[in-house]
Every structure is written in structure tokens, then in C-alpha cells.
């Protein structure tokens, strides 16, 4: 592994003006500019690793500052040193005696940790010449051993070895099932919804998510429009992006139940575990599940969501928690509790990163596709050197070594905020 020592860590504030066309708009984030704190780590042997965390515009500069605060903990480490005891390196970043105070393991500092660790995983994958090896020794079991022990995790992974080769072949041939959110952002007109849904149906999509939560009458009209277009046999999901109080969520979704949504996503505060449990229990007779996780702070919260039977669908995010290390713990816990994982994706690079995690989940952890699919959003993939490949509404496995997180250099230069060409020209308007 001729990776050398890490001698450089740079971070850039990269923003795309998606708010101009209402891409990504929902009930709580009405004007998002899809953005990333983009990290590049370099070794003295000339190797580089690329990582990022996703943001929606203002505030990205705060994440950049947090990444820079983590830099001294990373410089001088060798990849051999990190991967030999990855759990300790994870704790080094998440348990610094002073910076831990502004977390711990949540918020801006954890977003920054995810960006740095994603770059380390990308570097490791490149050095090994294969996709990242997900090892139980990378997981920090502190705070979750009451729900999942290291021995249980190893047992689940050992059981996942049976039939692994066949599942790998299935994925290479058919890919992993996906659903689309690109048709029904909240800021889109009915005409846009109709055009985009028609195209998605022609392209073979069978599962569609609709943003809801601003106005009930609008939600009823939009959901009726989509359901009529896709028919009764295809999946429809709704996403409120944390808009409602608990009782309001139950009442609102009950009004939308005629459209038979598979799940309601983020119906209330992402921190309200017992609220989600109440909503789950109330909606169960209607056959509607609850999905959440894209803004869940860490493995501890996922543990409690699972223990409280508060979710019927777990939505991991490749940049919200502590990178692959923490997502491994969440995937294995979800398997133990027999709750399907349907990752959050989209944004900037989230599809590129999370495809590795969900393929690993199917091949090595859950070994099942029942009620499982991964979100796909058709924006900004052209800015990545190895973008996701969708074929017949399925993620096709990436074949290039790494975490698929390296961006096109010219795109980064043009969209770096505030001095990149795109932002300079907008400021002149």
C-alpha cells in the first residue's frame, strides 16, 4: 500500500445555483443551492483522496471552517496507520477533547468529520485498487452495544457471505433498484410535474416521491396527478421534510392516504424519536410506513429509532453521519432489527457515494431487496469524474476504484463560492 503520509488537506466551498429553477425545493428548504464542502487529501507519495459533505448553500462556509479545524488531526498520519486501527482514528476526529464540545457527533462538526472520512475512504479504496473494504473493526460500538455488539455484527456479516457471489453477479447484471424524486419538487408547476413524470415513466421508473407539506389542497392535487399518471401498481412516496407537529402529521397524511403512499418521509422533527413512533403506530392501520434518517445525527439516534419501532424504512445518508464507519453500524443494526434500508440521495454527490453503501448492504448485510430501493435525483452528476450510471431505473455498480467522490476540476473552479466564474457572473447581474 504505497500511500505515504498525509501531507495536505484542502477544502473548498462549492455551490450550484439550483434555486434558480427550484430544483431540490421542499416544504422547509424552499430555495436550496445544492452545495458541498469538498475535501482533497494528499499524501507525500502523490496519492489523493476526495470527499465531501452536502449542504444547501448558506452555511457551507461554516462547514469549511470545521474541516479546517480538523486538519491538524489528520496531517502526518499514514494510511497504514489509520486503517490498522480505523476505530481509533474515528474517535480521534469525533472525541477531540475541545472540539467535541461543539458536537458531540452531530451538527456542523459531524458534517465536517464525514467529509474528511469520506476522503480517507476514497484514498484507501484507491490504494487498495478496489471498493472500500468495510470492516467491523472500523465501527465505534460505543453507545450502541446495548443494541448491537461486535460479536453480533460479525455474525451478521459472516452469514452474509453465503450466496455473496451470486448477489454480486445479480448486481452487475441488473443493478440495484432506485426511485426518483426529480419529478415532483415542491416548487415545480403542475405542467412540470406532468412532463417529468411522463418522461420518467417512459424511461422505466416504477417508484416516485412527491414533496408535500406546504398546503394540503396543493398536496392533494399534486398527489392525485402523480397517482393518476403512474397507476395503482407503482410505488408513490411522500416527503414532508420535517414540516409538521406530531398530531398534524397524522391528520395531514390521513388526508393523503387515498393515494396509497408507501411511506411518509420526515413527517416531523428529525430528533423526535417518540414522535415518529407515535406517527408510525397511528398510520399503521392505513398501510403507510414512516421513513427518516437523512438528518439523523448519528448511530445512537438510529439505535433509538429502531428500538422504539419508530421507523419502517431507514434512510442512511453518506454525508450526515460519520462516513462509512458509522453507516456500517447503522446498516448492520437495521439488519438485526429487520428494517429495510432505503438511502437518502441526490444533492451534490450523494448518489455517487451512497451507491457503494447500499450495494454493500445487499451483497454482504441484508442480502434482500424486499421493500428496498435507493433514491435517485437527476441533478449535477456531470460534475463528477465517475458519475452514477442508471439503467432501467437501477443503479449499476461502479467499476472504477474509489468512492466515486472526485469532482471535475473545472466544475469545482467555476462553482467555488464566492469567487468562481458562476458566482462572479451572478453577482454582476
N, C-alpha and C positions, 0 to 999 in steps of 0.2 A: 504494500500500500504506500507508494511513493508520494504521499500527500504533503509532507513537510509541516512546519508550524504556521499557524495563522498569524500573518504579519499585517493584515489590513482588514478593516471593516468600514464600508461606506454605506450610507443610507440616503435615499432620495425621496422627495415628496412628489409623487407622480399623480396627476389628476386629469380626468377626462370630462369634458363639459356635457355629460349625458342629460343634465337637467333641461337643456335647450329643447329636447324633443320628448321630455317626460319619461325617458327610459328609466326603469327602476322605481318609479313613483308608487307610493302606497299611502295608507291612511295616516301614518306617522312621519314618514320621510317623503315630503311632497316635492322636493326639488333636489334629489341627490346628484352630486357629481361623483361618479364612481372613481375611486382613488386607491392608492396603495402607498404604504411606507415600504420601499423597495430596497432590500439589503443585498450587498455583494461582499462576500468574504474571500480573501485571497491568502494563499499560502506562499512561503518562500520557495516552494518548488514550482510555482507557476500555475497551480490549480486554483479554480474559482468555484464557489458555490453561490446559488441565488435563492433568495427567499423573500417573502412579502407577507404583509397583513393587510386586510381590506378595510377601507374606510369610505365615507361618502362625502368627502370634501373638507369643509372647515373642521379643524381638529386634527387633520393629518400631521400638521406641524408639531403637535404635542406628542404624537406617537414617535415622530422622528427624534425629538429630544430624548424620549425614553430609551430608544435604541442606542443613541449616543451615550447615555448613562450606563448602559450595559457593556459597552465596548471594552473597557478595561478588564472585565471578567473573561473575555474571550481571547484577546490578543495574547500571543505567546503559547497558547495551547496547541498541541498537535492533534491531528485527527485520531491517531492511535490512542493517545491519552484519553481523549473524550469518549471514544467508542468502547474502550476497555472497561469503563465504568460510567456509562451514559447516565445512569440514575443519579450519580453524584454530581455530574455536570448539570443536569436538570435542576437539582437542588441548589447548586451554586447560583444559578440565574434567578430562581424563584424564592430563595431564602437568604439573600444578602441581608446582613444584619441591620442595614439602614434603609435600603430601598424597599424591603419587604413591607415597611410601614405604609407605603402608598399602594399596596395591594390588599392583602397578600393573594397572589394568584388570581387576580381579577382586574378588570378595567384596563386603563392605558398601559400600565407596566406589563400586563399579561399579553396584550396585543403585541407589544414590542418583543417580548420573550418568544412569542410564536414566530415572528418574522425572523429572528436570529436563528432559532432552532430549525425552522424550515430551510434556511440556507445551509446549516450544518448537515441536515439530512440529504440535501441535494449534493453537497460536496462528498459525503460518504458514498452515495449511490454512484457518483461519477468515478470515484477512486476504486470502487469495487467492480465497476463495469456492469452493473445490474441494478434493478429496482431496489429500494431500501429494504434491508433485512429487518423485519420487525421482531424484536426480541423482548421476551418478558423482562429481561434484566434492564431494559430501558424504562420500565414503568416505575413510577414512585407510588408504592402502595400505602404510603402514609395517609391516613384519614379515610381509607376505603376498605381496609382489611376486614371490617365487620360485614361487608357485603361481598368481597372478593379477595381471597387470599392468593398468594403467589402460587401455591400448590394447585388451587382450583384453576387458575389461569393456564398453568402448564398443562393440566389435564384437558382443558377445552382445546388447546392448540394441538395436543397430541391426537385427540380424537379427530381433529380437522385434517390430519394427514391422510386419513382413509378416503380414497376417491379423489385426492387432490389433483392428480394428473388429468383425470377426465374433466374436472371442472375447469382447469386451465385451458384445455383444448376447446371446451364449450365456449369460454370467453373469447378465445382467439377467433373462433368461427362466427359466433353470434353476437358477442358483446354483452354489456350489462344494461338492463332496461332503464330508460330515462323518462322523465316527464318534462313538459315545457311550461315555463312561466312567461315566456316572451309575448304571448298573445294578449294578455289582459292586465297590463299595468293600470293603476288606478287613474292616471292622467290621460289615458287613451280614450278617444271618442268611440262611439258605437261602430262607426264606419271602420275605424282602425281594427277594432276587435273582430269584426266580420271578415275583413280582408286577411288579417293574420291567422285567424282560426281556419279559414278556408285553405290557406297555403299549408298550414301545419297538418291538416287532415290529408291533403294531397301528398305530403311528404311522409306519411305513415305514422304520425303521432297518435297515441291512444290514451294519453293522460294529460290533463290540462289543469293549471292552477289559476284561480281568479283572485285578484286583490279586492278586499272588501273592508268595510268598517267606517266609511265617512258618512254616507247617507243610506238608510235602509231601503228606501224606494229605488235608489240607483243600484244597490246591490241586487235587489230582486230582479230588476230589468236586465242587468248585465248577466247574472247567473242564468236567467231564463234564456237569454240569447245564446249563450255558450252551450247550455244543455240541449237546446233545440238543434243546434248545429252538429254537435258531436253524437247525439242519440243516447239512448239509455244504457248501452252496453259499455261505453267508455268511461274512464275514471274522471271525476271532477273533484278538485280540492279547493278550499277557500282559505285565505290568509289575511288575518286582521292586523298583523304586525303590532300586537300589544295594545290595541286601541281601547278595549273595554274593561270595565269593572267585572267582577265575577258574575253577579246576577245579570248584568246587562249582556254579558257574553252568552249565557244560557238562553235568554229571551231572544236575542238577535239571531243566533244560529237556529233556534227553533223555527223562526220565520223563514229561514232559508232551507229548512230540511226537505221541502218538497223537491228540491233539485238534487237530492241524494249525494251530498258531498261525502267523500271517503273520510276526510278529516277536516277539522278546523285547526289552522296553524296559529300559534302565538295568540290565543284569544285574550290574554291579559298580561300583566307584568311578567317578564321572564324570570323574575325572582320568586314569584308566588307559587311555591310548590303545592301547598294545601289548596290554594285557589284552583290550580289546574286539576287537582284530584277531585274537587267538588264538581267542576265542569265536566270532567270525564264521566263521573257517576251519573250526572244529570242527562248527558247526551247519549249514554249507552243504549237506552231503550229506543232511540231514534236510529241506531246503527251508525252513529257518527263518532269517529275517534278524535283524539286530541294529539297534535304533533307540536313539538317545540325543541329548542336546543341551539338555534343559531346565535342567540345572545345569552346562552348559559355559560356562567363564568368558568367553570372548572369541573373536574371529575367528581368532586364532592357533591355538587348540586345535582349532577346526573345520578349519582348514587341515591340521593334522597328522592328524586323524581321516580326512580324505579322502585324503591322501597315503598313509596306511597301509592303505587299503581296510578300515578298521575298522568302518564303518557301511554298512548297506544302505538306511537311512532316516535323513535328517537332521531333527532336531526343533528348529527355532528356537523361541525364546521372546521375546515382545515386551518383557519387563522384566528379563531376566537379563543380556543384553549391552547395549552402548551404544546402545539405541533403534534407530530406523530406520536411522541412519547405519551402524551395524555390521551390522545384519541385511541391509542391501543387499549388503554384501560377502559375507556367508555365502550368500545366495540365488544370487548370480552364481557364486561358487566351486562350489556344488553343481551348478549347471547345467553348468559346464565339466567337472566330473568325472562328469556324468551320473548323479547320485544324487538320487532323488526327495526332496522336502521335504514332511514331514507334521508341521505345527507342534504344539507343546505348547500347550494352552489350558485354560481352566477358572478356578479360583481366583477372585480378585476382578478383573474387568475384562480378563482375558487374552483371552477370546473376542472382546470388543469391539475390542481393539487389533489382535490378530493377523489378524483377517479382512481388514484392509486390506493386510497384507503378503502373504498367500497369494493374494489376488486379483491383486495386482501381479505376483507370481511367475508365475501362469498367463498373464496378459494380455501381459506385457512381457518375461519372462525365460525360463522353461522352455517355455512355450507348449504344455504337455502336462498331461493329467490321469491318465496311466498310472501306477498304483500310488501315486496321490496322494490324500490326504484330510486334513482338519483336525479335530483333537479338539474335541469339544463336551461341556461339563458343564452340566447344567441347574440351576445354583445362583446366586442373588444377582443375576441380571440386572435384577430390578425396582428395584435401587438406582441404575441408570444412566438418564440422561435419554434416551439413544438406544440402547436395548439391542439386542443381536443379534437378527436375525429368522431363524428356522429354518423352512424349508418343505420337507416331504418329505425330511427328513434332508439338507438342503443349506443352507449359509449363503447368504442372499440379500444382495446388495450394499447397503451403507449408502448413503443418499441425502442425508443431512444433512452439510454441510461440517464438517470437523474430524476428529479421531482417535477419535471415539466414546468419549472418556475422561472426560467430565463426569459427575459423580455427582449424584444428587438431594440437594439441600442438607439437607433434613430427615433423610435417611438418614445423612448424614455427621454431623450434630449428635447423633443418637441413638446412633451407634455409635463416636463418638470415645472413645478409651481414655485414662484410666480414668474420666472424669467424665461421659460421655454417659449418657443415660437408661437404655439397655440394661445398661450395666455397673454403674451405681449400683444398679439393682434386683437384679442378680445378687449383688452384694457384700452385700446385705442379707439374703440367704437363709441 
